[in-house]
Amino acid sequence: MTGPMSPKEIMKFKAELTPEFVYQAINELIAETINPQGTASFFFRAAVTQISEAMDSVDEFKSLDFGERKRVIEERGWLNVENAYRAKGWEVRTDRTDDTGAGFFVFTPR
């Protein structure tokens, strides 16, 4: 697409730019932490660790250590997946109070 995009188009484009392995890592964490009521929650640091492990299978990132991978994840906004999951029927809450990785995701079915 050329020319300016609407906010809705940008959010869709952002979701498309996020690598599939990021969604796979988040999906695994949702599946691992979901309770009988259908709510899943986990810390950002767990998501960063899971995504970093998934990066092992991508040549571009194989040689990076965990700190470098964490920087890539943050710089590319790969934890900003809320809108993509909302579009799939999840209510997503986050707490991004600090940069220590102590923030968290809560996924609840709508």
SVG drawing of the C-alpha trace seen along z (x, -y; Angstrom):
<svg xmlns="http://www.w3.org/2000/svg" viewBox="-17 -10 44 36">
<polyline fill="none" stroke="black" stroke-width="0.4" points="0.0,0.0 1.2,-3.5 0.2,-6.7 -0.9,-7.4 -2.7,-4.8 -5.5,-5.2 -4.9,-4.2 -6.9,-1.0 -4.8,-0.2 -1.6,-0.9 -2.6,1.5 -3.4,4.2 -0.1,3.6 1.8,3.7 0.2,7.1 1.3,8.3 4.8,7.1 5.2,9.0 6.8,12.4 4.7,15.5 7.1,16.9 6.1,14.0 2.5,15.0 3.4,18.7 5.3,17.8 2.4,15.8 -0.1,18.5 2.0,21.0 2.0,18.8 -1.8,18.3 -2.2,22.1 0.1,22.8 -1.5,20.3 -5.2,20.4 -7.4,21.3 -10.8,23.1 -12.6,19.8 -10.7,19.1 -8.4,16.3 -4.7,16.5 -2.0,14.2 1.8,14.0 4.6,11.5 6.2,9.7 9.5,11.3 8.0,14.7 6.9,13.5 10.4,12.1 12.0,15.4 9.6,17.4 10.1,15.1 13.8,15.2 13.8,19.0 11.8,18.9 14.4,16.6 16.9,19.5 15.2,20.9 15.8,17.7 19.2,17.2 19.1,13.4 18.9,13.9 20.8,17.1 24.1,15.4 22.5,12.8 22.7,13.3 19.6,12.9 20.2,9.2 20.5,8.4 17.4,10.4 15.5,8.5 16.6,5.2 15.3,6.4 12.0,7.5 11.6,4.1 12.8,2.0 10.5,3.8 7.5,3.6 6.9,7.3 5.1,7.2 2.6,4.8 0.2,7.6 -2.9,6.5 -4.8,5.3 -4.0,8.4 -5.5,10.6 -8.5,8.3 -9.3,8.7 -9.4,12.5 -11.9,12.2 -9.7,11.7 -10.0,8.9 -6.4,8.0 -5.2,6.0 -1.7,5.0 0.2,3.4 3.4,1.6 4.4,-0.1 8.1,0.3 10.9,1.6 12.0,4.5 9.8,7.0 7.5,7.1 4.5,5.9 2.0,8.5 -0.7,9.5 -4.2,10.8 -6.2,12.4 -9.9,13.1 -12.3,14.4 -14.9,11.8"/>
</svg>
